[in-house]
């Protein structure tokens, strides 16, 4: 192939060599010979040997290399920037010549990364980079990734977003199935046909219109909110744009640009000083976001006043290299294209320990750690994201499109190293027949239950302005899961799977002191604490696990009958038949926390009085006198001061072949008993949750299984 005209930005040696070879990207894949384990190409690495094959290889003197770099060759400058410090600091002796091998470890026609290997003195060092091209550039035919476009509100970007939305509606069968196209509209919508003066309209049952929903962070009081006093004016006279905060104005702008007339915004479409209206609309929240044609996720806006259509900060590449197009690899290229030269943009890899932090595109596939999304830190916004059929997510780096089938940047930036799965609701919860005839199999039900745990783990990382709203802000999600995991929903847990749902724990105990009275939810519910929680991971096969608790009764009433999955009244309690063993919590400084079981049988320490008796068992002996068996479990407390309690008990819940799990509980004091509606005359022992434990030593697990196999159970109350 005749080379095109050499640009001034590259030296002749590089142009005729590594550039003409397309940087080895379409040579044989790079491979390390003699290494049994796969190379970690995503990290910088030093190797004591240099047996590589594949790619393109050349040798150059150090003097010639540095001379070309000083003369302005972009390739030689790039190598110098990336490797010269390493050669100077670590070589130990002068380096006169270096061997360079470049290429990719990926299959043909999927080349997205460039790996560069430098060899000297039988030592080698390598780095891997991500490759992108600009839309319309000749190189775009060969690289899937596109250079990020910071102008998220540019007309051509919104046009690209509209194309992705329409493609989803037309071609994504999965998204069409779950969309509620025929559902009734929300009670009120914002008419955006005149963006400078929108107005509130009340819908009617026969209306069938597309509408957009907005998910955003309030960030404080909303002076523009709809109230009983201004509702009539908002409907007749409209709302001047000067009166609305920027985030809502931006949402109106996007809705209008997409050619959609109506927008749903909670602060405008719900009467904020009417408890009756708020309860009715909260009850319908599930269908508001499910029924929306699109949800606008204002992820970059810290509050309602910041907006989300500002240009994003540009990200400079490590290098912009010339690229000679290998025309034989692309179909339908005409003869006149023989001499075309494009450009390829080189960026550090997204999972790089250093530069990767500034490059990561914040694609919110890991909702626990996503950066650039204010909405990924707010509790209310999780159900809005999960319930939406499709969303435009405005992060602080880019504009992304998310649906039940795809997650991608609108501008085409792709993510090579993304290992996290997108948190989505299972398709089955959206099916209209789930209410009448769906019966998931055991395997499918376990998967659905695991997704529920993942959702709660994510949700607990987020903040809710009013702690009393913790159950309310995820009620719409629970409502969708109820036909599958219900019917009994117990303050964030499901009665049918209570032995699994009780096993949540903290990575770090709450630094505050344990409340002495009932707080938003029973102590055994994750909603009772403000710290992030995780659920214990264990095998769920019925063939290799034993459950040690039985649910006798649960007294729990919703605060509002219209919100059965929302906040609960104080006074709820859970009655279980379980084994309860005195235990000792060991948390010495510098040592792993552990739990030690008492060897005596439970009925010897916790005798159950006859029905109606007011007798209270004698307190257990001090921990120092316990005759412990050698059974040590790791555990975590809910509050830092819980370890000071003198009477702690282990309540085994579930045990597999090689692991055992349970709760750490303590006797409830008079304040907790009173707040739960239980007096001291109760014939059952009353406890509160203190933490959770796990045991994974196989010998101890087998010993504990034998110890518990025929142990009797007693009835206890958890508050």
Secondary structure, DSSP 8 states (H G I E B T S, - for coil): -------TTS-HHHIIIIITTGGGTTSS--EETT-SS---TTS-EEES---EESSEEEEEEHHHHHHHHHTT-HHHHHHHHHHHHHHHHHSSS---EEEEEEE-SS-TT---EEEEEEEETTEEEEEEEEEEB-TTSGGGGT---B---S-TTSHHHHHHHHHHHHHHHHH-HHHHHH--TTS---SEEEE-SSTTEEEEEE--TT----EEEEE----S--TT---TTTHHHHHHT-EEGGGS-HHHHHHHHHHHHTT--EEE-HHHHS-TT-HHHHHHHHHTHHHHHHS-SEEEE-TT-SSTTT-S-S-------SEEEEEE--GGGSTT--GGGTT-EEEEEEEE-TT-SSTHHHH----TTSTTT-SS-GGGGBHHHHHHHHH-SEEEEE-SS-EEEEESS-EEETT----SS--S------GGGG-GGGGTT----HHHHHHHHHHHHHHHHHHTTSB-SSGGGTTGGGHHHHHHHHHHH-S-EETTEEGGGHHHHT-EEESS-BSS---SS--SS-TTSGGG-SS-EEE------TTSEEE--EEEEEE--BSSTT-TTS-B-TT-EEEEEE--EEEEEE--TTS--EEEEE-S-HHHHS----TT----------GGG--EEEEEEEEEESBGGGGG-S-EEEEEEEEESS-EEEEEEEE--HHHHHHTT--TT-SSEEEEEEEEEEE--HHHHHHHHHHHTT---EEEEE-
